[in-house]
């Protein structure tokens, strides 16, 4: 009896994993240059949230309201135009050959590639497209679709946020939608962050990629591969 080969699945965090910066953080800084925020106050709050993220204590709902406030306020047309500038002026410089080649290696192997990130869909979907990745699981944003509503983002998170244990939940939802399960795939997950340990533990192969100090120590302890992609 022939055993069917498992489908290869290459999962990637985005920030500091496939790009050498935090897209949510840099997008916030970019909007400050547009005059959408008070630069000093915004940086103070942004730095505090980022410190919480690195420490593994981030309130993702509070952060999402903060990070999307300017986009919600400025509206769809201005926000999309600003993001196009952000892609050209900031993100394009951070799409590096070694990250593109890593993605290409998995494509050549026939793997399905998924970016799964705790940054919101507005910021990350154009980045995923620029990297040539079709499947993106990002934080989904609620829209004001009530009668007479704006149809634009409200600042609230829609559904389960793809953050910490939520990444496992979102991946399981995605697998079911594809007619797959953990038992029918061979999954490799690349991440830089201690926040992603739940999904790293669930994947068949965990790769600590440009890891933060805590993840590097854990990866060394557990024998996970360490990849310094941007070294």
C-alpha positions in Angstrom: 0.0 0.0 0.0 1.5 3.3 -1.1 1.7 6.0 1.6 0.7 9.5 0.3 3.5 12.1 0.8 2.6 14.9 3.1 2.2 18.4 1.7 5.0 20.7 2.5 4.1 23.9 4.3 6.5 26.7 4.9 5.2 29.2 7.5 6.9 32.5 8.1 6.5 35.3 10.6 7.1 38.6 8.9 8.8 41.3 11.0 12.4 40.7 11.7 12.0 37.3 10.0 11.5 38.0 6.3 12.1 41.7 6.6 14.8 43.2 8.9 12.4 45.6 10.7 9.0 45.8 12.4 6.5 46.9 9.8 3.9 48.0 12.3 6.4 50.1 14.2 8.0 51.7 11.0 4.5 52.4 9.5 3.7 54.3 12.6 6.9 56.3 12.3 6.2 56.9 8.7 2.7 58.3 9.4 4.3 60.7 11.9 6.4 62.2 9.1 3.1 62.8 7.3 1.8 64.8 10.3 -0.8 62.2 11.2 0.5 61.9 14.8 2.4 64.0 17.3 5.8 62.6 16.8 7.1 62.8 20.3 4.0 61.4 22.0 3.5 58.7 19.3 7.1 57.5 19.6 6.7 57.3 23.4 3.6 55.1 23.2 4.9 53.1 20.2 8.2 52.3 22.1 6.3 51.3 25.2 4.1 48.9 23.2 7.1 47.5 21.3 8.9 46.9 24.7 5.8 44.9 25.8 5.8 42.9 22.6 9.5 41.9 23.1 8.8 41.0 26.7 5.8 38.9 25.7 3.3 41.0 27.6 1.6 43.0 24.8 -2.1 43.7 25.0 -2.8 43.1 21.3 -6.2 44.7 21.3 -5.0 48.0 22.9 -2.0 48.0 20.5 -4.2 47.5 17.5 -6.4 50.4 18.4 -3.3 52.6 18.9 -1.6 51.4 15.7 -4.6 51.9 13.4 -6.0 55.2 15.0 -4.5 57.4 12.3 -5.6 55.2 9.4 -9.1 55.0 10.9 -9.2 58.8 11.2 -7.6 59.7 7.9 -9.9 57.4 5.8 -9.4 54.9 3.1 -8.2 57.0 0.1 -5.5 58.9 2.1 -4.4 55.8 3.9 -4.0 53.7 0.8 -2.0 56.5 -0.9 0.2 56.8 2.1 0.8 53.1 2.2 1.9 53.1 -1.4 4.5 55.7 -0.5 5.6 53.6 2.5 6.1 50.6 0.3 8.2 52.6 -2.1 10.2 54.6 0.4 10.6 52.1 3.3 9.6 48.5 2.5 11.3 48.2 -0.8 14.7 48.7 0.9 14.0 45.9 3.3 13.2 43.2 0.8 16.6 41.6 0.8 17.9 38.9 -1.6 18.6 36.3 1.1 14.9 36.4 2.2 13.7 36.2 -1.4 16.0 33.2 -2.0 14.7 31.4 1.1 11.2 31.8 -0.2 12.3 30.6 -3.6 13.9 27.5 -2.1 10.6 26.5 -0.6 8.8 27.2 -3.8 11.2 25.0 -5.7 10.6 22.3 -3.2 6.8 22.5 -3.9 6.0 23.9 -0.5 2.9 26.1 0.1 4.1 29.3 1.7 2.1 31.2 4.4 3.0 34.4 6.1 1.4 34.5 9.6 2.0 37.7 11.4 0.7 39.7 14.4 0.8 42.9 12.3 -2.5 44.0 10.9 -3.7 43.2 7.4 -3.7 46.8 6.2 0.1 47.1 6.8 1.1 43.6 5.7 -0.9 42.6 2.7 1.0 44.7 0.2 4.3 43.5 1.8 3.2 39.9 1.3 2.4 40.6 -2.3 5.8 42.3 -2.8 7.4 39.1 -1.4 5.4 37.0 -3.8 3.5 35.2 -1.1 -0.2 34.5 -1.8 -1.3 33.3 1.6 -1.3 35.8 4.4 -2.7 35.3 7.9 -2.5 38.7 9.6 -4.6 40.4 12.2 -7.9 41.1 10.6 -9.5 44.5 11.2 -13.2 45.1 11.9 -14.9 47.5 9.4 -17.8 49.8 10.0 -20.3 48.1 7.8 -23.4 49.2 9.7 -26.1 51.0 7.6 -24.7 54.5 6.9 -21.3 53.4 8.1 -18.0 54.4 6.6 -17.1 50.8 5.5 -13.6 51.6 6.7 -11.6 50.2 9.7 -12.8 50.9 13.3 -9.6 50.0 15.1 -11.0 46.8 16.6 -9.7 43.3 15.8 -12.0 41.0 13.9 -12.0 37.4 15.1 -9.0 35.7 16.7 -5.8 37.8 16.5 -2.9 35.9 14.9 -0.7 36.5 18.0 0.9 34.0 20.4 -1.5 31.1 20.8 -3.9 32.8 18.4 -1.4 31.9 15.6 -2.0 28.2 16.2 -5.8 28.8 16.1 -5.6 30.8 12.9 -3.4 28.2 11.3 -5.8 25.4 12.2 -8.7 27.4 10.8 -6.7 27.9 7.6 -5.8 24.2 7.3 -9.4 23.2 7.7 -10.4 25.6 5.0 -7.8 24.0 2.7 -9.1 20.5 3.5 -5.9 19.8 5.4 -4.8 19.1 9.0 -1.6 19.0 10.9 -1.5 15.2 10.2 -1.5 15.7 6.4 1.2 18.4 6.2 4.9 18.7 7.1 5.3 22.2 8.4 8.3 24.4 9.0 7.9 27.6 10.9 10.4 30.5 10.8 10.2 33.2 13.5 12.3 35.7 15.4 10.1 36.1 18.4 9.5 34.5 21.8 5.8 35.3 21.2 5.7 32.6 18.5 6.8 29.7 20.6 3.2 28.1 20.6 3.3 27.7 16.8 7.0 26.7 16.8 6.1 23.9 19.2 3.2 22.8 16.9 5.1 22.8 13.7 7.1 19.8 12.6 10.3 21.9 12.3 11.0 25.2 14.1 13.6 27.6 12.8 14.6 30.5 15.1 15.3 33.1 12.5 17.2 36.3 13.5 16.0 35.3 17.0 15.6 37.7 19.9 17.7 36.9 22.9 15.1 34.8 24.7 14.2 32.8 21.6 17.9 32.2 20.8 18.4 30.7 24.3 15.3 28.5 24.0 16.2 27.3 20.5 19.7 26.4 21.8 18.2 24.5 24.7 15.7 22.6 22.5 18.0 22.0 19.6 16.0 24.0 17.1 17.8 25.3 14.1 19.0 28.9 14.3 19.1 30.9 11.1 20.7 34.4 11.1 19.3 35.4 7.8 20.3 39.1 8.0 23.7 38.6 9.6 
